[in-house]
Amino acid sequence: MEDIQKREIETSEKLVKRYEVTFPQAVVQPVVNVKLKEKQKSAKEPGFREGQVPFFVVERKYKKSLTQDAIKEKMQEVVFELTESFKDKVLGKPKIEDFKEENGAVSFRFSVELFPEFDMPDFSSIDIEHYNIKVLDSDIDDYIGLIARAKRQIDEETPKEDPIKMGDSVLINCNFFLDGKLLENRKIENKYVDIGYSSILKEMTDGLMGRKVGDTPEFEVTFPYEEMDKEIAGKKCLAKVEILDVRRYLETPAIDQAFAEQYGCASVAELRYRVSGLLRDTAYEDLFGVNKAKLFDSLEKMLDFDVPTSIFEEEYSGLLKNEELKKHLSLNQDDYQQYCRNLAMRKMRIGLLLSEYTKRNNIRVSEEELQRHIDGEIRKFPDRKEQILKYYKENVSLVYSNHLEQKAVSNVLSVEVNLVESDKTLSEVKKIVNSAKQSLANRN
């Protein structure tokens, strides 16, 4: 090792260490000789038995490749030795540069990026609303009504020439136009809509009532202000509809014990209890996304540290290439580049903070937790089971890191921030969530 020359190279980059290393090839010769002897034991050559090939034949054939292997091993050994004292701070793999073999010597430079050092922010200075959600009987009635309507049987004898009435399900094609421009992402193609229910716009119900199969009505609709697409939120658009078919249903099933048993419940009371829990859990899931965004907004203002250049450039480059994001923001090139820089910096700082937080608090995701998550996704989308399993199998690391981040955020929101509690009904929470989504859409 005394023949190996090592020196640290000064750099202006705060989160980078660079080194230069030089050593004679003779340093690895003992290792090469050992490798050649090992190779000789299993070498096969015409005219010789396995393991009986003369050493000079093995040396002539394998010395060059085994020397390269030994050089790589020596380089790895030196890199490990030089970075051992701060290995926990190293980000990614060392980057080898300027590798040379000349005049019997090996020389190379390498650099490593380091995690930044920073203090944990004062999470307790962040106020986050926590709502005690009250699910009303009317909320439960509406939800059970939806699943009951899904159980209705079609009245096959409905005359196609009958005018559309409340409760019918209408198969339509529909194009929306804003100021004469077709909204490509809002097309409705070959889809049934239920007349009179909250899942469609009121003007759509009014415009279809009394019409018949084959009609092509045109009427104005106003998209709600809660609409995620800020281009059309609160705007009046022209709807051009083609009515393809009408389904009329027989009587909606009674909400009785037999109905409850179809969903694994012993009584209607148990069904209502389960629905209440489902609605509350779903609302809390939606609120988690809202509170996560609020937490990240607060952290963005509190965090101010350098981030490693490589991961910043990777994130920044990915955002620049996101054509959908660029189209959505409608910014000129300079403003879009600045937006991407700011967003990349926000994501990197918060990501590094959460990574450090998980280490300090020993937060882990068990295989059982991941499996429960996968099982939950399959329950939501049973017809996509194979695709879901395939995705999780091919993206294990990504799924784990995303789940770990969610667990860290959940911990921060549960025990670190200042929770401001109040009581809200389910409908009030839905308005809060929709308003937050709209605010985010407008900001972007």
PEURFEN-V922929 format. One record per pair of residues at least 4 apart in sequence whose C-alpha atoms are under 6 Angstrom apart, sorted by the first residue. I is the first residue (numbers start at 1). J is the second residue. Records with the same first field share a line. If there is no record, write none. Layout:
I->J, J
This chain:
4->22, 23
5->21, 22
6->20, 21
7->19, 20
8->18, 19
9->18, 19
15->113, 114
16->112, 113
17->111, 112
18->110, 111
19->109, 110
20->108, 109
21->107, 108
22->106, 107
23->105, 106
24->104, 105, 106
25->104, 105
32->67
39->43
40->51
41->51
42->50, 51
43->50, 51
44->50
48->52, 53
55->59
58->62
59->63
63->67
80->84
83->87
89->114, 115
90->113, 114
91->113, 114, 115
94->111, 112
95->110, 111
96->109, 110
97->109, 110
98->108, 109
99->107, 108
100->106, 107
101->105, 106
123->416, 417
124->416, 417, 418
126->417, 418
127->418, 419
128->419, 420
129->419, 420, 421
130->419, 420, 421
131->421, 422, 423, 424
132->423
133->424, 425
134->425
135->426
141->145
149->252
152->252
153->249, 250
154->248, 249
155->248, 249, 250
161->212
163->210, 211, 212
164->209, 210, 211
165->209
166->195, 196
167->195
168->194, 195, 247, 248
169->192, 193, 194, 246, 247
170->192, 193, 245, 246
171->191, 192, 244, 245
172->190, 191, 242, 243, 244
173->188, 189, 190, 241, 242
174->187, 188, 240, 241
175->187, 239, 240
176->182, 183, 238, 239
177->181, 182, 183, 237, 238
178->237
195->205
196->205
203->207, 221
213->243, 244, 245
214->243
215->243
216->241, 242
217->241
218->239, 240
219->238, 239
220->237, 238, 239
221->236, 237
222->235, 236
223->233, 234, 235
224->233, 234
225->233, 234
226->434, 438
227->233
228->438, 441
255->259
257->267, 268
260->265, 267, 268, 271
261->265, 266
265->270, 271
288->292
296->300
299->303
309->313
312->316
313->317
315->344
316->344
319->340
331->335, 336
332->336
340->344
347->351
358->362, 363
378->382, 385
392->396
410->414
412->416
413->417
424->428
431->435
